[in-house]
C-alpha cells in the first residue's frame, strides 16, 4: 500500500514535465505598462481570462491525477467492499468537480465576453 503514494507523486511530477499548458508559455498580464493607454478595461478582462484559462489547465491536470489515483485505488481494493466504495466515491467526486469546473469556466467566459463587447476575437479569446 505504500507504493500508491509514491506512484501518485511520480505521476504528478511527470505530468507537470510532459503536459503542455497553454497559459504557461504566454504572459498572463495582457497589457504593456511601457505603452501609454494599453492598460485599459479590455486588457484587464483579457488578463482575467488568461488567469482563468491557466487555472483551468491546472484543473485538467488535477482531474487526471484524481482519476488515476481512484483507478489505482479500485485496483488495490481486491474485493474489499469498503475500499471499493471509497475509490468509487473518489472517482465520482472527481467527475463532479470536473463538471463544476467546466460550468464555471463557461459562465465566466460568457460574462467576460459580455463586458468586452467589441473586442472578442473568438468565443473564448478577448483581443485588445
Secondary structure by P-SEA (a helix, b strand, c coil): caaaaaaaaaaaaaaaacccccccccccccccccccccccaaaaaaaaaaaaaaaaaaaaaaaaaaaaaaaaaaaaccccaaaaaaaaaaaaaaaaaaaaaaaaaaaaaaaaaaaacccccccccccc
